[in-house]
Amino acid sequence: MSTKRQMQKAAEATAWNPLSLLSGWGIRSSHAYTAGFVSIAISFLSWLISRKKDDAKPQSDRWGLFVGEWAPTFFALGIALKHEE
């Protein structure tokens, strides 16, 4: 086997693409977009619930912010998966 072919084979073995893995599992860009919108809805609901509770308000607000930060990640994954498709 030539040295060039060995280098190509080594590069293919080390080139791990998580997007190809997700795509192989059947996850599509529409799934990631849906998860982003669900994340926004859960964040909003958590905030609404926290407004009604006086005792656990700070913890609920933090939970809403935490879940709300998932949305950009899901949207970015959706865009990346769209390019993979």
One Martini backbone bead per residue (centre of mass of N, CA, C, O) as a GRO file, in nm:
protein
   85
    1MET     BB    1   0.098   0.036   0.021
    2SER     BB    2   0.077   0.351  -0.002
    3THR     BB    3   0.141   0.639   0.163
    4LYS     BB    4  -0.103   0.799   0.067
    5ARG     BB    5  -0.318   0.584   0.142
    6GLN     BB    6  -0.247   0.571   0.443
    7MET     BB    7  -0.313   0.869   0.504
    8GLN     BB    8  -0.610   0.857   0.418
    9LYS     BB    9  -0.695   0.635   0.614
   10ALA     BB   10  -0.614   0.788   0.873
   11ALA     BB   11  -0.799   1.036   0.826
   12GLU     BB   12  -1.068   0.874   0.824
   13ALA     BB   13  -1.037   0.752   1.113
   14THR     BB   14  -1.015   1.052   1.260
   15ALA     BB   15  -1.285   1.150   1.120
   16TRP     BB   16  -1.512   1.276   1.336
   17ASN     BB   17  -1.874   1.310   1.283
   18PRO     BB   18  -2.144   1.404   1.467
   19LEU     BB   19  -2.349   1.470   1.241
   20SER     BB   20  -2.344   1.194   1.104
   21LEU     BB   21  -2.440   1.043   1.350
   22LEU     BB   22  -2.713   1.185   1.386
   23SER     BB   23  -2.812   1.125   1.099
   24GLY     BB   24  -2.793   0.812   1.132
   25TRP     BB   25  -3.020   0.819   1.369
   26GLY     BB   26  -3.253   1.029   1.235
   27ILE     BB   27  -3.169   1.319   1.275
   28ARG     BB   28  -3.315   1.624   1.206
   29SER     BB   29  -3.361   1.956   1.165
   30SER     BB   30  -3.658   1.957   1.262
   31HIS     BB   31  -3.598   1.846   1.543
   32ALA     BB   32  -3.420   2.081   1.642
   33TYR     BB   33  -3.627   2.306   1.601
   34THR     BB   34  -3.841   2.191   1.788
   35ALA     BB   35  -3.664   2.190   2.044
   36GLY     BB   36  -3.629   2.498   2.050
   37PHE     BB   37  -3.932   2.573   2.085
   38VAL     BB   38  -3.977   2.404   2.339
   39SER     BB   39  -3.770   2.553   2.512
   40ILE     BB   40  -3.916   2.822   2.506
   41ALA     BB   41  -4.182   2.725   2.631
   42ILE     BB   42  -4.063   2.617   2.898
   43SER     BB   43  -3.942   2.883   2.987
   44PHE     BB   44  -4.207   3.044   2.996
   45LEU     BB   45  -4.360   2.857   3.193
   46SER     BB   46  -4.160   2.881   3.424
   47TRP     BB   47  -4.196   3.183   3.460
   48LEU     BB   48  -4.499   3.183   3.516
   49ILE     BB   49  -4.488   2.998   3.766
   50SER     BB   50  -4.290   3.182   3.931
   51ARG     BB   51  -4.493   3.423   3.966
   52LYS     BB   52  -4.691   3.249   4.169
   53LYS     BB   53  -4.444   3.192   4.341
   54ASP     BB   54  -4.281   3.287   4.641
   55ASP     BB   55  -4.071   3.064   4.747
   56ALA     BB   56  -3.945   2.958   4.435
   57LYS     BB   57  -3.863   3.187   4.235
   58PRO     BB   58  -3.554   3.184   4.187
   59GLN     BB   59  -3.538   2.888   4.088
   60SER     BB   60  -3.738   2.915   3.850
   61ASP     BB   61  -3.588   3.134   3.700
   62ARG     BB   62  -3.331   2.968   3.654
   63TRP     BB   63  -3.465   2.740   3.497
   64GLY     BB   64  -3.568   2.916   3.263
   65LEU     BB   65  -3.286   3.011   3.172
   66PHE     BB   66  -3.160   2.737   3.121
   67VAL     BB   67  -3.363   2.639   2.905
   68GLY     BB   68  -3.336   2.896   2.717
   69GLU     BB   69  -3.030   2.818   2.633
   70TRP     BB   70  -3.098   2.578   2.436
   71ALA     BB   71  -3.210   2.700   2.175
   72PRO     BB   72  -2.950   2.789   2.019
   73THR     BB   73  -2.838   2.503   2.003
   74PHE     BB   74  -3.068   2.375   1.838
   75PHE     BB   75  -3.050   2.573   1.598
   76ALA     BB   76  -2.756   2.510   1.524
   77LEU     BB   77  -2.804   2.210   1.472
   78GLY     BB   78  -3.011   2.252   1.249
   79ILE     BB   79  -2.821   2.389   1.050
   80ALA     BB   80  -2.607   2.165   1.039
   81LEU     BB   81  -2.804   1.940   0.947
   82LYS     BB   82  -2.890   2.079   0.685
   83HIS     BB   83  -2.607   2.057   0.556
   84GLU     BB   84  -2.598   1.742   0.576
   85GLU     BB   85  -2.859   1.697   0.390
   0.00000   0.00000   0.00000
